[in-house]
Amino acid sequence: MDAELSVRPVVASSTVKKKINWYLWGTLFVLPEIVLFIVFLWVPIFKGIFYSFYNIDFVDGNHFIGLANYLSIFQDGLLLTSIKNTLYYMGLGVLVGFWVPPLIAIVVSELKWFQGAARIIGYLPSAVPAIVLYGMWQWFFDAVGPINSLLQTLGIPKVEFFSPKMAMGSIVLLETWQSFGAATLIYIAAVVGIPRDIYEAAEIDGASVWQRIRHITLPSIKTLMLLLLLLQLITTSQGFQAQLSMTDGGPNNATLTYLLWMNHTAFRDLDFGKASAMGSLMFFVLILLSVLYNLLQRRGEKA
């Protein structure tokens, strides 16, 4: 009996040592990534917040100016323009682009043949490099490009894709074409995960395709749709790459988003202090959206 009691602490001590060694080696493997994450993400974030209170001058040195950069942002007439354009861009992205991936995923899941080929074809636009994408759509949207040439052949007037009214919609169209493939694969995985017994029972009861989609598919992926909707809002709120490449914020600031304005402030006006303040404001807005995203994700996991 005494021997058994003396062995138990030894076994427990050995188990604890194994766990410590396991966590130690795991930490060592992850440590380089953690260091890179801190150095290249969190350090610039905190430096940006720090520099937002300074006038950045590479010749005479930086000078503390308090909240002057933030006041300059709120007094700038481009603030309302950029916010309005960003919200318009986010709204168009939801209206035009959000519904495309689940629709295609449902259509593909209902196919009896060529599902694999449809998935590959749908994902191909996501593999196109950005520089090729923008050059290709510049050509598509050109006054003598293939789209307007086809319209002229059909006797339809040309469309000015980069006019103030059409420019943002044209950008949303090209970004929808590029990015729907990845989201479609996520939706397809969710639809495939729905038990087939439910569909078979619905078919036996005489449910049509639309009834199966409405009463089985959509309720089953509702939480995923909410999560991807919020993720899309976070992504589109940071939109500037397509606007910079296609229109540079024009015409007449019609595509000047908040992040593109920040980019112009930093690299065109060389006002890095004000740009840091703009980035800090955007950072806190994105934190709020990320908190909302995590709350919805936890709610979905509990459901």
ROKE-726676 format. One record per residue: x, y, z of N, C-alpha, C in turn; residue in one letter; residue number from 1. Coordinates in pm, whole numbers, plus 50000, padded with zeros to 5 digits. Layout:
# ROKE-726676
> n_px, n_py, n_pz, ca_px, ca_py, ca_pz, c_px, c_py, c_pz, resn, resi
> X, Y, Z, X, Y, Z, X, Y, Z, A, NUM
...
***
This chain:
# ROKE-726676
> n_px, n_py, n_pz, ca_px, ca_py, ca_pz, c_px, c_py, c_pz, resn, resi
> 50083, 49879, 50000, 50000, 50000, 50000, 50086, 50125, 50000, M, 1
> 50188, 50125, 50089, 50280, 50240, 50095, 50355, 50257, 49964, D, 2
> 50388, 50145, 49899, 50461, 50151, 49772, 50376, 50216, 49665, A, 3
> 50243, 50182, 49663, 50153, 50241, 49564, 50142, 50392, 49585, E, 4
> 50131, 50432, 49712, 50120, 50575, 49743, 50244, 50652, 49701, L, 5
> 50361, 50589, 49715, 50487, 50656, 49679, 50504, 50665, 49528, S, 6
> 50442, 50569, 49454, 50454, 50570, 49308, 50367, 50679, 49247, V, 7
> 50248, 50706, 49305, 50154, 50802, 49248, 50213, 50942, 49230, R, 8
> 50281, 51000, 49331, 50343, 51132, 49310, 50445, 51133, 49198, P, 9
> 50518, 51021, 49185, 50619, 51012, 49078, 50552, 51015, 48942, V, 10
> 50441, 50937, 48929, 50367, 50933, 48802, 50308, 51071, 48772, V, 11
> 50249, 51136, 48874, 50190, 51268, 48855, 50297, 51369, 48815, A, 12
> 50413, 51362, 48881, 50523, 51453, 48847, 50570, 51432, 48704, S, 13
> 50576, 51305, 48662, 50619, 51275, 48524, 50520, 51328, 48422, S, 14
> 50390, 51320, 48453, 50285, 51371, 48363, 50294, 51521, 48350, T, 15
> 50317, 51589, 48463, 50329, 51736, 48461, 50449, 51778, 48378, V, 16
> 50562, 51706, 48393, 50682, 51738, 48316, 50658, 51721, 48166, K, 17
> 50586, 51614, 48130, 50554, 51591, 47988, 50470, 51705, 47932, K, 18
> 50370, 51750, 48011, 50284, 51860, 47965, 50365, 51989, 47951, K, 19
> 50454, 52014, 48048, 50537, 52135, 48041, 50626, 52131, 47917, I, 20
> 50689, 52013, 47895, 50774, 51999, 47776, 50694, 52017, 47647, N, 21
> 50572, 51961, 47647, 50485, 51972, 47529, 50454, 52118, 47500, W, 22
> 50411, 52193, 47602, 50377, 52335, 47584, 50500, 52418, 47552, Y, 23
> 50616, 52381, 47611, 50739, 52454, 47586, 50780, 52441, 47440, L, 24
> 50779, 52319, 47388, 50816, 52298, 47247, 50714, 52363, 47154, W, 25
> 50587, 52355, 47191, 50485, 52421, 47109, 50505, 52571, 47103, G, 26
> 50538, 52629, 47220, 50563, 52774, 47225, 50685, 52813, 47143, T, 27
> 50788, 52730, 47148, 50910, 52759, 47070, 50882, 52758, 46920, L, 28
> 50798, 52665, 46876, 50764, 52658, 46734, 50681, 52779, 46691, F, 29
> 50593, 52827, 46779, 50504, 52938, 46745, 50572, 53073, 46766, V, 30
> 50679, 53076, 46848, 50742, 53201, 46887, 50785, 53288, 46769, L, 31
> 50850, 53233, 46664, 50888, 53321, 46551, 50768, 53392, 46488, P, 32
> 50658, 53321, 46475, 50538, 53383, 46416, 50483, 53491, 46509, E, 33
> 50486, 53465, 46640, 50438, 53565, 46735, 50523, 53692, 46726, I, 34
> 50657, 53673, 46717, 50747, 53788, 46706, 50719, 53868, 46580, V, 35
> 50705, 53798, 46467, 50673, 53866, 46341, 50540, 53939, 46350, L, 36
> 50442, 53876, 46413, 50309, 53936, 46429, 50318, 54065, 46510, F, 37
> 50395, 54062, 46618, 50409, 54181, 46703, 50486, 54291, 46630, I, 38
> 50600, 54253, 46567, 50687, 54352, 46505, 50622, 54419, 46384, V, 39
> 50554, 54340, 46302, 50502, 54394, 46176, 50354, 54430, 46180, F, 40
> 50285, 54403, 46292, 50145, 54441, 46301, 50118, 54533, 46419, L, 41
> 50145, 54485, 46540, 50109, 54564, 46658, 50201, 54683, 46680, W, 42
> 50329, 54667, 46654, 50420, 54782, 46669, 50381, 54896, 46575, V, 43
> 50355, 54871, 46445, 50310, 54981, 46359, 50177, 55042, 46403, P, 44
> 50085, 54959, 46457, 49957, 55012, 46502, 49977, 55112, 46615, I, 45
> 50055, 55073, 46716, 50077, 55162, 46830, 50163, 55282, 46791, F, 46
> 50256, 55263, 46698, 50334, 55377, 46650, 50245, 55474, 46574, K, 47
> 50150, 55421, 46498, 50057, 55507, 46426, 49973, 55590, 46520, G, 48
> 49924, 55528, 46627, 49847, 55602, 46728, 49936, 55708, 46793, I, 49
> 50061, 55672, 46823, 50155, 55766, 46885, 50183, 55885, 46794, F, 50
> 50210, 55857, 46666, 50244, 55964, 46572, 50123, 56049, 46534, Y, 51
> 50003, 56002, 46564, 49885, 56082, 46530, 49877, 56211, 46612, S, 52
> 49955, 56217, 46718, 49958, 56339, 46801, 50078, 56428, 46767, F, 53
> 50146, 56397, 46656, 50266, 56472, 46620, 50254, 56527, 46478, Y, 54
> 50327, 56634, 46455, 50349, 56681, 46319, 50479, 56616, 46271, N, 55
> 50467, 56527, 46174, 50583, 56449, 46128, 50661, 56533, 46028, I, 56
> 50784, 56563, 46064, 50871, 56644, 45978, 51008, 56576, 45972, D, 57
> 51044, 56526, 45854, 51169, 56452, 45841, 51291, 56544, 45838, F, 58
> 51269, 56675, 45826, 51381, 56770, 45821, 51406, 56832, 45958, V, 59
> 51303, 56895, 46015, 51318, 56964, 46143, 51283, 56878, 46263, D, 60
> 51237, 56756, 46240, 51202, 56669, 46351, 51053, 56675, 46383, G, 61
> 51006, 56577, 46457, 50864, 56568, 46491, 50831, 56662, 46606, N, 62
> 50709, 56718, 46601, 50665, 56811, 46706, 50528, 56767, 46757, H, 63
> 50515, 56764, 46890, 50388, 56726, 46950, 50287, 56838, 46928, F, 64
> 50170, 56802, 46873, 50067, 56903, 46846, 49931, 56862, 46904, I, 65
> 49929, 56761, 46990, 49806, 56723, 47057, 49701, 56668, 46960, G, 66
> 49581, 56723, 46969, 49468, 56675, 46887, 49452, 56751, 46757, L, 67
> 49555, 56827, 46718, 49543, 56911, 46598, 49517, 56828, 46472, A, 68
> 49580, 56711, 46462, 49558, 56626, 46344, 49413, 56577, 46338, N, 69
> 49358, 56542, 46453, 49219, 56496, 46457, 49123, 56610, 46424, Y, 70
> 49152, 56729, 46474, 49068, 56846, 46440, 49076, 56876, 46292, L, 71
> 49194, 56859, 46234, 49211, 56884, 46091, 49127, 56786, 46008, S, 72
> 49116, 56663, 46054, 49035, 56563, 45983, 48888, 56604, 45983, I, 73
> 48836, 56642, 46101, 48694, 56674, 46112, 48659, 56808, 46047, F, 74
> 48759, 56891, 46024, 48735, 57019, 45957, 48753, 57009, 45805, Q, 75
> 48803, 56896, 45758, 48829, 56878, 45615, 48699, 56839, 45543, D, 76
> 48670, 56908, 45434, 48549, 56880, 45358, 48547, 56743, 45294, G, 77
> 48665, 56683, 45276, 48671, 56550, 45214, 48627, 56439, 45309, L, 78
> 48616, 56471, 45438, 48577, 56367, 45534, 48438, 56313, 45501, L, 79
> 48339, 56402, 45487, 48203, 56359, 45458, 48196, 56292, 45320, L, 80
> 48272, 56346, 45224, 48272, 56285, 45090, 48326, 56143, 45094, T, 81
> 48437, 56124, 45165, 48499, 55991, 45170, 48412, 55892, 45248, S, 82
> 48350, 55938, 45357, 48261, 55850, 45434, 48140, 55811, 45351, I, 83
> 48082, 55910, 45282, 47965, 55882, 45197, 48002, 55782, 45088, K, 84
> 48117, 55802, 45024, 48160, 55709, 44918, 48188, 55570, 44974, N, 85
> 48248, 55563, 45093, 48277, 55433, 45155, 48148, 55359, 45188, T, 86
> 48052, 55430, 45247, 47924, 55367, 45279, 47850, 55323, 45152, L, 87
> 47859, 55406, 45048, 47797, 55372, 44920, 47863, 55247, 44861, Y, 88
> 47994, 55241, 44872, 48070, 55126, 44823, 48033, 54999, 44902, Y, 89
> 48022, 55012, 45034, 47983, 54899, 45117, 47841, 54854, 45083, M, 90
> 47750, 54950, 45064, 47612, 54916, 45031, 47599, 54847, 44897, G, 91
> 47671, 54900, 44797, 47670, 54836, 44665, 47729, 54696, 44670, L, 92
> 47835, 54681, 44751, 47896, 54549, 44765, 47799, 54447, 44820, G, 93
> 47717, 54489, 44917, 47617, 54400, 44975, 47504, 54374, 44874, V, 94
> 47459, 54482, 44811, 47345, 54471, 44718, 47379, 54386, 44597, L, 95
> 47500, 54405, 44542, 47538, 54337, 44418, 47616, 54208, 44447, V, 96
> 47718, 54219, 44533, 47811, 54108, 44547, 47779, 54006, 44654, G, 97
> 47704, 54045, 44758, 47684, 53952, 44869, 47597, 53832, 44830, F, 98
> 47500, 53855, 44742, 47405, 53748, 44710, 47457, 53652, 44603, W, 99
> 47562, 53690, 44533, 47611, 53605, 44424, 47668, 53472, 44476, V, 100
> 47759, 53470, 44576, 47816, 53341, 44621, 47713, 53241, 44673, P, 101
> 47620, 53281, 44764, 47523, 53179, 44809, 47432, 53130, 44697, P, 102
> 47396, 53220, 44604, 47312, 53180, 44492, 47382, 53076, 44405, L, 103
> 47509, 53104, 44371, 47585, 53009, 44288, 47608, 52878, 44364, I, 104
> 47636, 52888, 44494, 47659, 52767, 44575, 47535, 52678, 44576, A, 105
> 47419, 52739, 44588, 47294, 52660, 44590, 47270, 52597, 44453, I, 106
> 47296, 52675, 44346, 47278, 52622, 44211, 47373, 52505, 44186, V, 107
> 47499, 52521, 44225, 47598, 52414, 44205, 47562, 52290, 44285, V, 108
> 47514, 52311, 44409, 47478, 52195, 44493, 47359, 52119, 44438, S, 109
> 47277, 52185, 44356, 47161, 52118, 44297, 47196, 52047, 44165, E, 110
> 47317, 52069, 44115, 47357, 52004, 43990, 47373, 51853, 44010, L, 111
> 47330, 51778, 43913, 47347, 51633, 43918, 47482, 51590, 43860, K, 112
> 47535, 51670, 43767, 47663, 51640, 43705, 47751, 51765, 43705, W, 113
> 47880, 51745, 43687, 47980, 51850, 43669, 47991, 51946, 43788, F, 114
> 47963, 51897, 43909, 47978, 51983, 44027, 48123, 52023, 44048, Q, 115
> 48215, 51928, 44031, 48358, 51957, 44049, 48407, 52060, 43950, G, 116
> 48368, 52047, 43824, 48409, 52142, 43721, 48353, 52280, 43750, A, 117
> 48228, 52286, 43797, 48166, 52415, 43829, 48239, 52485, 43943, A, 118
> 48285, 52409, 44042, 48359, 52468, 44153, 48492, 52526, 44106, R, 119
> 48561, 52452, 44021, 48691, 52499, 43970, 48673, 52625, 43887, I, 120
> 48575, 52623, 43797, 48550, 52739, 43710, 48511, 52860, 43793, I, 121
> 48430, 52839, 43897, 48388, 52950, 43983, 48503, 53012, 44061, G, 122
> 48603, 52930, 44095, 48714, 52981, 44176, 48822, 53048, 44091, Y, 123
> 48825, 53022, 43962, 48932, 53072, 43876, 48952, 53224, 43883, L, 124
> 48845, 53308, 43885, 48869, 53453, 43892, 48949, 53497, 44014, P, 125
> 48939, 53422, 44124, 49014, 53457, 44246, 49164, 53436, 44227, S, 126
> 49202, 53355, 44129, 49344, 53327, 44106, 49409, 53430, 44014, A, 127
> 49331, 53523, 43960, 49387, 53624, 43869, 49462, 53728, 43951, V, 128
> 49589, 53758, 43921, 49663, 53862, 43995, 49596, 53999, 43981, P, 129
> 49610, 54082, 44084, 49541, 54211, 44087, 49578, 54299, 43968, A, 130
> 49707, 54304, 43934, 49751, 54392, 43826, 49690, 54349, 43692, I, 131
> 49675, 54218, 43672, 49612, 54166, 43551, 49463, 54195, 43554, V, 132
> 49404, 54179, 43672, 49260, 54203, 43687, 49223, 54346, 43649, L, 133
> 49296, 54443, 43705, 49262, 54583, 43680, 49289, 54622, 43534, Y, 134
> 49398, 54572, 43478, 49424, 54599, 43337, 49316, 54541, 43246, G, 135
> 49272, 54419, 43279, 49169, 54353, 43199, 49037, 54430, 43204, M, 136
> 48996, 54472, 43324, 48868, 54543, 43336, 48877, 54686, 43287, W, 137
> 48995, 54746, 43291, 49012, 54876, 43225, 48979, 54864, 43077, Q, 138
> 49026, 54755, 43018, 48999, 54730, 42876, 48851, 54700, 42853, W, 139
> 48791, 54619, 42941, 48648, 54588, 42929, 48562, 54714, 42934, F, 140
> 48597, 54805, 43028, 48515, 54924, 43051, 48550, 55040, 42957, F, 141
> 48652, 55024, 42875, 48695, 55132, 42786, 48586, 55169, 42686, D, 142
> 48591, 55295, 42639, 48490, 55342, 42544, 48490, 55260, 42415, A, 143
> 48607, 55204, 42379, 48616, 55119, 42260, 48646, 54974, 42299, V, 144
> 48617, 54940, 42425, 48641, 54804, 42473, 48535, 54707, 42424, G, 145
> 48548, 54580, 42461, 48455, 54477, 42411, 48310, 54498, 42452, P, 146
> 48287, 54549, 42573, 48148, 54567, 42619, 48078, 54674, 42535, I, 147
> 48142, 54790, 42521, 48081, 54897, 42441, 48075, 54861, 42293, N, 148
> 48174, 54786, 42245, 48170, 54741, 42105, 48049, 54651, 42081, S, 149
> 48023, 54561, 42177, 47906, 54473, 42166, 47776, 54554, 42171, L, 150
> 47771, 54652, 42260, 47650, 54735, 42271, 47626, 54811, 42141, L, 151
> 47732, 54863, 42082, 47718, 54935, 41955, 47668, 54841, 41845, Q, 152
> 47720, 54720, 41844, 47676, 54622, 41744, 47526, 54594, 41758, T, 153
> 47477, 54595, 41883, 47335, 54570, 41908, 47250, 54695, 41894, L, 154
> 47315, 54808, 41860, 47242, 54933, 41844, 47210, 55003, 41974, G, 155
> 47283, 54970, 42079, 47261, 55030, 42212, 47370, 55134, 42235, I, 156
> 47334, 55252, 42290, 47436, 55356, 42313, 47547, 55308, 42407, P, 157
> 47665, 55369, 42393, 47778, 55336, 42479, 47747, 55370, 42625, K, 158
> 47811, 55296, 42712, 47799, 55321, 42856, 47929, 55381, 42906, V, 159
> 47921, 55491, 42977, 48040, 55554, 43037, 48061, 55491, 43176, E, 160
> 48140, 55385, 43179, 48156, 55310, 43303, 48230, 55389, 43410, F, 161
> 48309, 55489, 43371, 48386, 55567, 43469, 48331, 55708, 43483, F, 162
> 48204, 55726, 43455, 48138, 55855, 43483, 48113, 55864, 43633, S, 163
> 48089, 55983, 43687, 48068, 55995, 43833, 47958, 55905, 43887, P, 164
> 47854, 55880, 43809, 47743, 55798, 43857, 47772, 55649, 43845, K, 165
> 47855, 55611, 43747, 47877, 55469, 43718, 48007, 55413, 43775, M, 166
> 48101, 55500, 43813, 48237, 55454, 43846, 48238, 55356, 43963, A, 167
> 48169, 55390, 44072, 48171, 55302, 44189, 48102, 55169, 44159, M, 168
> 47994, 55173, 44084, 47928, 55048, 44046, 48016, 54960, 43959, G, 169
> 48094, 55022, 43871, 48186, 54945, 43787, 48292, 54876, 43871, S, 170
> 48343, 54945, 43972, 48443, 54887, 44061, 48385, 54769, 44139, I, 171
> 48262, 54787, 44189, 48196, 54678, 44263, 48174, 54558, 44172, V, 172
> 48142, 54583, 44046, 48120, 54474, 43951, 48247, 54391, 43932, L, 173
> 48361, 54458, 43910, 48486, 54384, 43888, 48530, 54312, 44015, L, 174
> 48509, 54372, 44133, 48551, 54307, 44256, 48460, 54188, 44289, E, 175
> 48332, 54199, 44253, 48241, 54085, 44271, 48286, 53969, 44184, T, 176
> 48323, 53999, 44059, 48369, 53895, 43968, 48495, 53828, 44022, W, 177
> 48583, 53907, 44083, 48709, 53851, 44131, 48692, 53767, 44258, Q, 178
> 48606, 53812, 44350, 48608, 53754, 44485, 48495, 53656, 44514, S, 179
> 48399, 53639, 44422, 48286, 53553, 44456, 48327, 53406, 44467, F, 180
> 48436, 53366, 44400, 48474, 53225, 44397, 48508, 53169, 44533, G, 181
> 48589, 53241, 44611, 48630, 53191, 44743, 48511, 53180, 44836, A, 182
> 48424, 53283, 44836, 48305, 53278, 44921, 48210, 53166, 44876, A, 183
> 48204, 53142, 44746, 48117, 53036, 44695, 48160, 52899, 44747, T, 184
> 48291, 52876, 44752, 48341, 52748, 44805, 48303, 52730, 44951, L, 185
> 48306, 52840, 45029, 48267, 52832, 45170, 48119, 52795, 45181, I, 186
> 48037, 52859, 45099, 47893, 52829, 45102, 47866, 52686, 45055, Y, 187
> 47939, 52641, 44953, 47920, 52504, 44904, 47952, 52404, 45015, I, 188
> 48060, 52430, 45090, 48096, 52341, 45202, 47985, 52338, 45306, A, 189
> 47923, 52453, 45331, 47814, 52458, 45428, 47691, 52384, 45378, A, 190
> 47660, 52401, 45248, 47543, 52334, 45191, 47564, 52183, 45187, V, 191
> 47685, 52141, 45152, 47715, 51997, 45147, 47706, 51935, 45287, V, 192
> 47732, 52016, 45390, 47727, 51966, 45527, 47586, 51944, 45580, G, 193
> 47485, 51992, 45509, 47347, 51970, 45552, 47311, 51823, 45527, I, 194
> 47256, 51753, 45626, 47224, 51610, 45608, 47133, 51587, 45487, P, 195
> 47171, 51492, 45403, 47093, 51463, 45283, 46958, 51400, 45317, R, 196
> 46947, 51340, 45435, 46820, 51278, 45474, 46707, 51379, 45474, D, 197
> 46740, 51503, 45514, 46636, 51607, 45519, 46585, 51637, 45379, I, 198
> 46677, 51648, 45283, 46637, 51674, 45144, 46556, 51557, 45088, Y, 199
> 46601, 51436, 45118, 46531, 51319, 45066, 46390, 51310, 45124, E, 200
> 46376, 51341, 45253, 46243, 51340, 45314, 46154, 51448, 45252, A, 201
> 46213, 51564, 45224, 46137, 51672, 45162, 46093, 51633, 45020, A, 202
> 46181, 51565, 44946, 46146, 51521, 44810, 46033, 51419, 44814, E, 203
> 46037, 51329, 44911, 45931, 51229, 44925, 45797, 51296, 44955, I, 204
> 45803, 51404, 45034, 45681, 51477, 45068, 45634, 51567, 44955, D, 205
> 45710, 51569, 44843, 45667, 51646, 44727, 45716, 51790, 44725, G, 206
> 45819, 51823, 44803, 45870, 51960, 44805, 45943, 51990, 44675, A, 207
> 45920, 52109, 44621, 45989, 52152, 44499, 46130, 52198, 44533, S, 208
> 46209, 52228, 44428, 46346, 52277, 44450, 46344, 52405, 44530, V, 209
> 46257, 52500, 44493, 46248, 52628, 44564, 46208, 52608, 44710, W, 210
> 46115, 52515, 44736, 46072, 52490, 44874, 46186, 52429, 44956, Q, 211
> 46266, 52342, 44893, 46381, 52285, 44965, 46483, 52393, 44998, R, 212
> 46507, 52482, 44902, 46602, 52591, 44925, 46551, 52684, 45034, I, 213
> 46423, 52719, 45027, 46366, 52817, 45120, 46356, 52764, 45262, R, 214
> 46315, 52639, 45277, 46286, 52586, 45411, 46398, 52501, 45470, H, 215
> 46496, 52460, 45387, 46604, 52376, 45439, 46740, 52445, 45424, I, 216
> 46775, 52481, 45298, 46909, 52533, 45271, 46932, 52668, 45338, T, 217
> 46846, 52765, 45310, 46868, 52901, 45363, 46868, 52906, 45515, L, 218
> 46772, 52842, 45585, 46780, 52843, 45732, 46907, 52777, 45787, P, 219
> 46958, 52677, 45715, 47078, 52605, 45762, 47205, 52688, 45749, S, 220
> 47210, 52777, 45649, 47331, 52859, 45629, 47310, 53004, 45673, I, 221
> 47203, 53030, 45744, 47171, 53168, 45784, 47281, 53229, 45869, K, 222
> 47332, 53154, 45967, 47437, 53206, 46055, 47564, 53235, 45976, T, 223
> 47599, 53144, 45885, 47718, 53165, 45801, 47700, 53290, 45714, L, 224
> 47581, 53312, 45662, 47555, 53430, 45580, 47574, 53558, 45661, M, 225
> 47528, 53557, 45786, 47545, 53674, 45872, 47694, 53701, 45898, L, 226
> 47770, 53595, 45924, 47913, 53611, 45951, 47986, 53664, 45827, L, 227
> 47957, 53608, 45711, 48024, 53654, 45589, 47978, 53794, 45550, L, 228
> 47854, 53828, 45584, 47808, 53965, 45559, 47889, 54065, 45640, L, 229
> 47907, 54036, 45768, 47986, 54126, 45852, 48131, 54130, 45807, L, 230
> 48185, 54015, 45768, 48323, 54010, 45718, 48337, 54092, 45590, L, 231
> 48236, 54088, 45504, 48239, 54167, 45381, 48233, 54316, 45413, Q, 232
> 48152, 54354, 45512, 48144, 54495, 45552, 48278, 54544, 45604, L, 233
> 48346, 54459, 45683, 48479, 54496, 45734, 48577, 54513, 45619, I, 234
> 48572, 54421, 45522, 48664, 54427, 45408, 48637, 54548, 45319, T, 235
> 48511, 54571, 45285, 48477, 54682, 45196, 48497, 54817, 45263, T, 236
> 48488, 54822, 45396, 48514, 54949, 45465, 48660, 54992, 45449, S, 237
> 48748, 54895, 45415, 48890, 54925, 45394, 48926, 54933, 45245, Q, 238
> 48825, 54942, 45159, 48850, 54940, 45017, 48925, 55063, 44968, G, 239
> 49032, 55041, 44894, 49104, 55152, 44830, 49188, 55104, 44711, F, 240
> 49221, 54975, 44708, 49313, 54926, 44605, 49253, 54940, 44466, Q, 241
> 49130, 54894, 44449, 49065, 54903, 44318, 49040, 55048, 44280, A, 242
> 48998, 55128, 44378, 48973, 55270, 44350, 49101, 55342, 44309, Q, 243
> 49211, 55308, 44375, 49340, 55369, 44341, 49385, 55327, 44201, L, 244
> 49370, 55200, 44169, 49420, 55148, 44041, 49333, 55189, 43923, S, 245
> 49201, 55192, 43944, 49110, 55214, 43832, 49080, 55362, 43808, M, 246
> 49060, 55440, 43915, 49014, 55579, 43897, 49094, 55680, 43979, T, 247
> 49176, 55632, 44074, 49250, 55721, 44165, 49158, 55817, 44238, D, 248
> 49039, 55768, 44272, 48944, 55849, 44348, 48850, 55932, 44264, G, 249
> 48875, 55944, 44135, 48791, 56024, 44047, 48676, 55945, 43990, G, 250
> 48602, 56004, 43898, 48607, 56147, 43861, 48533, 56234, 43964, P, 251
> 48589, 56350, 43990, 48532, 56445, 44086, 48511, 56382, 44224, N, 252
> 48611, 56303, 44268, 48608, 56237, 44399, 48491, 56139, 44414, N, 253
> 48437, 56089, 44303, 48322, 55998, 44309, 48359, 55862, 44368, A, 254
> 48485, 55824, 44361, 48528, 55695, 44416, 48634, 55712, 44526, T, 255
> 48638, 55830, 44585, 48735, 55857, 44692, 48683, 55798, 44822, L, 256
> 48732, 55681, 44859, 48694, 55620, 44985, 48782, 55675, 45098, T, 257
> 48743, 55642, 45221, 48816, 55694, 45337, 48961, 55648, 45336, Y, 258
> 48983, 55520, 45306, 49120, 55468, 45308, 49203, 55524, 45193, L, 259
> 49140, 55549, 45079, 49212, 55610, 44967, 49249, 55754, 45000, L, 260
> 49160, 55825, 45067, 49190, 55962, 45113, 49308, 55960, 45209, W, 261
> 49310, 55862, 45300, 49423, 55848, 45392, 49552, 55821, 45316, M, 262
> 49545, 55738, 45212, 49661, 55709, 45129, 49711, 55835, 45059, N, 263
> 49620, 55914, 45005, 49658, 56040, 44940, 49720, 56138, 45040, H, 264
> 49663, 56142, 45161, 49714, 56234, 45264, 49858, 56199, 45300, T, 265
> 49887, 56069, 45309, 50021, 56026, 45349, 50122, 56038, 45236, A, 266
> 50088, 55987, 45119, 50189, 55971, 45014, 50181, 56076, 44903, F, 267
> 50075, 56154, 44900, 50067, 56262, 44804, 50088, 56396, 44873, R, 268
> 50018, 56415, 44986, 50034, 56541, 45061, 50150, 56535, 45160, D, 269
> 50202, 56414, 45185, 50314, 56392, 45279, 50281, 56442, 45420, L, 270
> 50153, 56434, 45457, 50109, 56471, 45592, 50089, 56341, 45671, D, 271
> 50200, 56286, 45720, 50195, 56155, 45784, 50128, 56160, 45921, F, 272
> 50134, 56273, 45988, 50068, 56286, 46117, 49917, 56277, 46103, G, 273
> 49863, 56351, 46007, 49719, 56347, 45982, 49676, 56209, 45932, K, 274
> 49757, 56149, 45845, 49726, 56015, 45796, 49727, 55913, 45910, A, 275
> 49818, 55929, 46006, 49822, 55840, 46122, 49696, 55856, 46206, S, 276
> 49650, 55979, 46220, 49526, 56004, 46295, 49407, 55940, 46223, A, 277
> 49405, 55950, 46090, 49298, 55887, 46012, 49301, 55736, 46029, M, 278
> 49421, 55679, 46026, 49435, 55535, 46046, 49392, 55492, 46185, G, 279
> 49421, 55574, 46286, 49381, 55542, 46423, 49230, 55540, 46436, S, 280
> 49162, 55636, 46375, 49016, 55638, 46379, 48959, 55514, 46311, L, 281
> 49017, 55479, 46197, 48972, 55361, 46125, 48997, 55235, 46208, M, 282
> 49108, 55232, 46280, 49142, 55117, 46362, 49036, 55092, 46468, F, 283
> 48989, 55197, 46534, 48888, 55180, 46639, 48752, 55142, 46581, F, 284
> 48720, 55192, 46464, 48595, 55150, 46398, 48600, 55002, 46363, V, 285
> 48715, 54956, 46313, 48730, 54815, 46277, 48728, 54725, 46401, L, 286
> 48777, 54777, 46513, 48770, 54700, 46638, 48624, 54674, 46674, I, 287
> 48540, 54777, 46663, 48398, 54761, 46694, 48333, 54658, 46601, L, 288
> 48365, 54665, 46472, 48310, 54567, 46378, 48362, 54426, 46407, L, 289
> 48488, 54416, 46448, 48546, 54285, 46480, 48481, 54225, 46604, S, 290
> 48452, 54310, 46704, 48383, 54262, 46824, 48245, 54210, 46787, V, 291
> 48175, 54284, 46701, 48044, 54239, 46656, 48055, 54107, 46580, L, 292
> 48159, 54093, 46498, 48182, 53969, 46423, 48204, 53851, 46518, Y, 293
> 48285, 53871, 46622, 48312, 53763, 46717, 48186, 53725, 46795, N, 294
> 48104, 53824, 46830, 47979, 53795, 46900, 47886, 53710, 46813, L, 295
> 47876, 53745, 46686, 47793, 53668, 46594, 47850, 53526, 46574, L, 296
> 47982, 53516, 46571, 48045, 53386, 46552, 48018, 53295, 46672, Q, 297
> 48028, 53349, 46793, 47999, 53269, 46913, 47854, 53229, 46918, R, 298
> 47768, 53322, 46877, 47625, 53291, 46872, 47597, 53177, 46774, R, 299
> 47670, 53181, 46659, 47653, 53075, 46561, 47703, 52941, 46611, G, 300
> 47814, 52941, 46686, 47868, 52815, 46740, 47775, 52756, 46843, E, 301
> 47709, 52842, 46925, 47615, 52792, 47025, 47490, 52735, 46959, K, 302
> 47452, 52800, 46847, 47333, 52753, 46775, 47361, 52618, 46708, A, 303
***
